[in-house]
């Protein structure tokens, strides 16, 4: 979880110099020493409550706690007072080229895409830093919103070395199993995973079964 990793990093580096306060939906989801959690459980119950929180309540909260850094971790840029302001934009749907066929399959996603294009732009130029996941998103933000102070936060991945003994086999006794958990949003390019599975299956490299417990029957996809 990006939010949890960010809090853990901040606590490790700066908890001896600053009080780190996190505004969260549920405190029980976090257990990070050096961080003060303030819970707002009602925010996720509706989009109207979230909009009110981001653009009205956060202003009042910032005036009360007077932060040095306000780092918004969920796409939207609230109207707050802080010495340094930053926002983390992770959702790629505003840049997706939505087609009519997809709108018929998931009309809510179409509306969500249009809404997010607008929400991303609100107050975005008031940030000292805009943080994104990939370089192509940096280019899109520059083009669409005219911001230049964009940071690409590349993930820090710790690779686990597999223990191999002298009897390691080139071909396993059992088929490989790949687990790819993802909500079936159109922009996630799940089709690319299925195309790769089809290629491996045709080469007898894997025995694959593809699907998702969240996919509706009409939208389930699997190799032919």
N, C-alpha and C positions, 0 to 999 in steps of 0.2 A: 504494500500500500504506500503510495507516494507521500501522502500526508503524514503517515506514521514515521516513515524514513526521514522526512524533512524535520519533524519535531525531535526525533532522536539525535539527528546531526546538530541541530541548534542547541539542544541541551548539553551535548558533549563538548561543544566548542565555546558556548557563551553563558551557560547557567551560572558560572561563578562571577559574571560581570553584570548580567541582566536578569530580570524576572521574565520568564517566558510564559505567556498566557495564550492558551488555545481555546477558541470558541468552537464548541463541538455539538453535535446532535445528541450523543450519548456518551457520558464519561466512562461507562463500564467497558467500552470498546478499547480503551487505552490504558496502558500501564507503563508510563515512561517517567522515570525519576527526573526531577528538576523542572517539571512542567506543571503549571497551574491550569486546570481545566475548568471552564465555565460551560454549563450545559444549557442548551436551548432545544428541548425535545419537540416543540411544536413546529419548528421551521419546515420539516419535511412533509408535513401533512397536506400542504398545498403550495402551488406556485405563487399565489398571491401573498402568502405569508413569507415566502422566501424573498420575494421582491421587496416587500416592506422591510424585512430585516436588513437586506443588503443596502438599500438606498435611503433608509430612514433610521432604523435602530442602530446600525453600525456607526453612524455619525455621532450619536449620543454616547455610545460606548467609547469611541475614540477620544471624545472630549473628557470623559471621566478617567480613563487609564493613561492618557497622554503617552502613546507609544513612540519609541524611537523608530521602529520599523513595523509597518503593517503589511503583512504578506497574505494576500487573498489567494486561497488555494483551489478555488472552484470556479474559474473562468470569469466571473463577473467582477467589475471594479467598483466597489462601494465609494460613496462620497464621504471620506474620512479625513481627519487631521492627523498627520504624522510627519516626522522628519524625513523618512524614506517610505515610499509606497511601491509595492510590487504586486503583480498578479501572475498566477500560474494558469495558463490556458492549455488544456489538454484535449478538449473535445474537437474532433476534426469535422463534425457534421456540417458546420456552416460553409465549408469549402467543397462540399460534395455536389456534383452535378446531378441533381435529382431529375429522374425521368418519370413520365406519366405512368408507365407500367408499375413502377415502384410505389408511386403515390396511391394506386389502386390497392396494392398489397398492404401498405402501411401508411395511411393518410395522417396518422398522428406524428409519424416521423417527419413527414413533409412540413407540417406546421411547426414542429420543433426546430427544423433546420432554418426556416425563415425567422423564427423568434430569436434563435441564437445569433444569427447574423447581425441582428439589431442590438442584442444585449452585449455582445463582444465590444461594440463600438462605444457604448456609454462610458464616459470618463476615462477611456483607455489612454488618452494622451496625458492624463494627470499622473501616470505611473512613472517612477524613475526607472523601473525595469519591467519588461514583459518577458516571462519565462515560458518557453514552449518545449516540446519533446523532440522535434525533428527539424532539420534545416529547411525542408520544403514549407513547413508552417511558418517559419521566420520570413521566407520570401512572400508568402501569401499575406501575412500581417503587414508587411511593408507596402505591398501593392494595394491592399484593400483599405487599410486604416491609416496609412501614412506614418506609422511609428518606426523609429530607427533604433531605439534602445532595447533591442531584443536579445535575449540570452537563450541559447540552446542547451538544455540540461540533459546531457547524455547519461544514460543509466550506468550505475556502477555495479557490475555483475561479478560475483565471486564464483568462479568455476570450481566445481567439485571434481577432483580427479578420481576416476573409477579405478578401483583396485583390480588389477589383472594378475592372474596366476599363470604358471607355465602351461596349464592345460586349457587356456582360453581358446574358445572355438571361433573360427572365422564365421561359421553359420550357426545361429542359435538353434536350440532344439525346438523352441516355440516361436511363433511369429512376434515381431516387434509390435508394441502397442503404443500409440501416440495419443496423449491426452491434451486436448486443446480447448480449455474452457473459455467460452465467449458468448455473450448475449448476441442474438442474431440481428444485429443492426446492419443495414445495407452497406454502410461505408466501411465496415470492418474487413472487407475483402475475404470473407470466409471461402468464397469460391476458389481462391488461389490455393488454399489448403487442400481442397477437394481435387483440384487438377493435379497437384503434386501426388496425392494419394493414388489417383488413377494411373499416373505414370509408373509409380512404384509397384502397383498391383499388376500392371501389365507385364512388368519385368519379373514377376514372381518374387519380389523382394519383401512384400508384406501381404498379410491377409487383413483387409481393412473393413471396418464397419464405421460409417460416419453418421453423425446425427447429433442432436442436442435436446436435452430434456425441456428446453424453453421454446423450441421451434414448434409452431403450429403445423398440423399435417400438410396443409397446402404449401408451406414454405420449407418443409424438410428437404435437404439436399444430400445426395450420396452419389458415389461413383457409379456409373452405368455398368 
